């Protein structure tokens, strides 16, 4: 019994005398190459124990950028990390080649760092990131929109050529109508001048008629006085009667001509009104066509400028 107690006491003395050795933290990582979607497993063991509710945090840096912060997997006395992460897929961080991965393990309040290390991960295949894919989709959408706009532009060009051809034909018709209008206007001016001349002659003849009629009345008034000398003056009277008949005939002819001129003038006025109405309608149609052509030209120039900017 004493021997057993002695052995037990010797074992206890060895426990208190032998120095305590703490295990050094270590890590393992797999794999060490892949692409931006590769799942990298980082295992960290040998971390010192702590209080029950204290959390250790793992900080992983990809090249010069913080990739993420991860709490430990145990969060009790014994702390360890079994962390999965993927490469940073952004700009040059996912380029083909070697990339430096640096990590640190700190306590909750960052008063003590337990391990820091660096390892190399090799990107062997480039995978475009979401921004690149979005830009690529936008590019193809813009290309499709451009093709649609180009098709519309070609259609507008064809319509413009058709309108231009119609415009040339209408312009020729307008020139012909304008020539006819000037010719009719010249004829109208000439006939109007002739009318005014005839009107002036008619007024002169009408004045002469009234003068002769006044004289005739005067002669009639003294008819009784000249009755006694009628025989002697019969020849003169016959001569005056003949002259009067000639003047009356001429007056009747002038009256008929004047009536015809008035009728012709009324027809000319009607033709002139109709022609003015037609010219006004044609001018309005021409202005409308010109404005439409200008709008199409402005639209063509606008799309051409947008095409140049694109």
C-alpha positions, 0 to 999 in steps of 0.5 A, spaced: 500 500 500 505 504 501 508 503 494 502 504 491 502 511 495 509 513 493 508 511 486 502 516 486 505 521 489 511 521 484 506 521 478 503 528 481 510 531 482 512 529 475 505 533 473 507 539 477 515 539 475 514 537 467 513 544 463 507 545 459 507 545 452 502 549 448 501 546 440 503 552 435 497 554 430 497 551 423 493 551 417 492 547 411 488 549 404 486 546 398 486 546 393 491 551 391 489 553 383 482 553 380 478 559 377 473 564 380 468 559 382 473 554 385 471 553 393 477 554 397 477 550 404 482 553 409 483 549 415 486 552 422 488 548 428 492 549 434 489 556 436 489 557 444 483 556 448 479 562 451 473 563 455 466 560 453 463 566 449 469 569 446 469 569 439 475 568 434 475 572 427 479 570 421 480 576 416 482 573 409 485 578 404 485 577 396 491 580 394 490 587 397 483 587 398 479 584 404 475 578 402 471 577 408 471 576 415 469 569 418 467 567 425 470 561 428 466 554 428 467 552 435 466 559 439 467 555 446 474 553 449 477 550 443 477 554 437 478 552 430 476 554 423 473 550 417 472 556 412 470 555 405 471 561 400 472 563 393 476 568 389 475 575 388 471 575 381 473 583 380 477 586 375 484 584 375 483 580 382 480 574 377 486 574 372 489 568 370 496 567 374 498 567 381 494 571 387 497 572 394 492 570 399 493 573 406 489 571 413 490 573 420 486 570 426 484 575 432 480 575 438 474 578 439 476 585 441 482 585 436 487 585 442 491 579 440 493 576 433 494 568 434 496 566 427 497 570 420 500 567 414 500 567 406 499 562 401 499 563 393 493 561 389 493 560 381 488 562 377 488 557 371 481 559 367 478 566 367 471 567 368 468 573 366 464 577 372 457 579 373 459 586 371 462 584 364 456 579 363 452 585 364 456 590 359 456 584 354 448 583 354 448 591 354 452 591 348 448 586 344 442 589 346 445 596 343 447 592 337 440 589 336 437 596 337 442 599 332 440 594 327 433 596 328 435 603 327 439 602 321 433 598 318 429 604 319 434 609 317 434 605 310 426 605 310 426 612 311 432 613 305 427 609 301 421 613 302 425 619 302 427 617 295 420 616 293 418 623 296 424 626 292 422 623 286 414 625 287 417 632 289 421 633 282 414 631 278 410 636 282 415 641 282 415 640 274 407 641 274 408 647 279 412 650 274 408 648 268 402 651 272 406 657 274 408 659 266 400 658 264 398 662 270 403 668 267 400 667 260 393 667 263 395 673 267 398 677 261 392 675 257 388 678 262 392 684 263 391 685 255 384 684 255 383 689 261 387 694 258 382 693 252 376 693 256 378 700 259 380 703 252 373 701 250 370 703 256 373 710 255 370 710 248 363 708 250 363 714 255 366 719 250 360 716 245 355 716 251 357 723 252 356 725 245 350 722 245 347 726 251 350 732 247 346 730 241 340 729 244 340 735 248 341 739 241 335 734 238 331 737 244 333 744 243 331 743 235 325 740 237 323 746 241 324 750 236 320 746 231 314 750 231 318 756 230 321 753 224 315 750 221 314 755 217 321 755 214 320 747 213 320 747 206 327 751 206 330 747 211 327 740 209 334 738 206 338 740 212 333 736 216 333 730 212 341 731 212 340 731 220 336 726 220 340 721 216 346 723 221 342 722 226 340 715 224 347 713 223 349 716 230 343 711 232 346 705 229 353 706 231 350 707 238 346 701 238 352 697 235 356 700 241 351 698 246 351 691 243 359 691 243 359 694 250 354 689 252 358 683 249 364 686 253 361 686 260 359 679 259 366 677 257 369 681 263 364 678 267 367 671 264 374 673 265 372 675 272 369 668 274 375 665 270 380 669 274 376 668 281 377 660 279 384 661 277 386 664 283 382 659 288 386 653 284 392 657 285 391 658 292 389 651 293 395 649 289 400 654 293 397 651 300 398 644 297 405 646 295 407 649 302 404 643 306 409 638 301 415 643 303 414 643 310 413 635 310 419 634 306 423 639 311 420 635 317 423 628 313 429 632 312 430 634 319 428 627 322 433 624 317 439 629 319 437 627 326 438 620 325 444 621 321 447 625 327 445 619 332 448 614 328 454 618 328 454 619 335 453 611 336 
